[in-house]
Amino acid sequence: MASLQVRPRPTPEEYDDVVMDVDVDEDLAILAATLEDWVTPRQGWELSLRQGTEFDRRNNVEAELGFALGEQTCRLAFRLDQLEGADDTAEELVLRFEERDGIAKLARLNEHGLDVELFHILTFT
């Protein structure tokens, strides 16, 4: 089992400078590392991991990817355990959610922001 360092949920007693460890499955730790590796060298992109709403439970991590450049801003927030895959291509990061029977929801992050597809037919060769 792995653990991720996350910020606590915003509460009436804000803990801005506190970092906490949350136990997660190894595959979620790998997905979080992929997100961090993609965001780090890209101007305008930011990744924030925070404690989810299911306190004291394993895999209780929410991810927020934010993009701000010039007047454009966008944000994508999700529970880390909703993410089924993260593929880093040379041009974009493709996040795959809720894959069933070859159909998935995708978010494509690139240097200009993000695109969301709620019905993407996956093709395998």
RAJODA-V383548 format. One record per pair of residues at least 4 apart in sequence whose C-alpha atoms are under 8 Angstrom apart, sorted by the first residue. I is the first residue (numbers start at 1). J is the second residue. If there is no record, write none. Layout:
i: [I I]
j: [J J]
//
This chain:
i: [1 1 1 1 2 2 2 2 2 3 3 3 3 3 3 4 4 4 4 4 5 5 5 5 5 6 6 6 6 6 6 6 6 6 7 7 7 7 7 7 7 8 8 8 8 8 8 9 9 9 9 10 10 11 22 22 22 22 22 23 23 23 23 24 24 24 24 24 25 25 25 26 27 28 28 28 28 29 30 31 31 31 31 32 32 33 34 34 34 35 35 35 36 36 37 38 38 38 39 39 39 40 40 42 43 44 44 44 44 45 45 45 45 46 46 46 47 47 47 47 48 48 48 49 49 49 49 50 50 50 51 51 51 51 52 52 52 52 53 54 55 56 59 59 60 60 61 61 61 62 62 62 62 63 63 63 63 64 64 64 64 65 65 65 66 66 66 66 67 67 67 67 67 68 68 68 69 73 74 74 78 78 79 82 82 83 83 83 83 84 84 84 84 84 85 85 85 85 86 86 86 86 87 87 87 88 88 88 89 89 91 92 92 92 92 93 93 93 94 94 94 94 95 95 95 96 96 96 96 97 97 97 98 98 99 99 99 100 102 102 102 103 103 103 103 104 104 104 104 104 105 105 105 105 105 106 106 106 106 106 107 107 107 107 108 108 108 109 109 109 110]
j: [23 24 25 26 23 24 25 26 29 21 22 23 24 25 29 21 22 23 24 29 19 20 21 22 49 19 20 21 22 48 49 50 51 61 16 18 19 20 49 50 51 15 18 19 20 50 51 50 51 52 53 14 15 15 51 58 59 60 61 57 58 59 60 28 29 58 59 60 29 58 59 30 31 32 59 80 81 33 34 35 83 85 86 36 80 37 38 86 88 39 47 86 40 47 41 42 88 93 45 46 47 45 46 111 111 66 67 68 69 65 66 67 68 65 66 67 63 64 65 66 63 64 65 61 62 63 64 61 62 63 55 60 61 62 60 61 62 79 60 60 60 60 80 81 79 80 79 80 81 77 78 79 80 77 78 79 80 75 76 77 78 75 76 77 73 74 75 76 72 73 74 75 113 72 73 74 73 113 113 114 82 83 83 97 98 95 96 97 98 95 96 97 98 99 94 95 96 97 93 94 95 96 93 94 95 92 93 94 93 94 110 108 109 110 111 108 109 110 106 107 108 109 106 107 108 104 105 106 107 104 105 106 104 105 103 104 105 104 121 122 123 119 120 121 122 118 119 120 121 122 116 117 118 119 120 116 117 118 119 120 114 115 116 117 114 115 116 113 114 115 114]
//
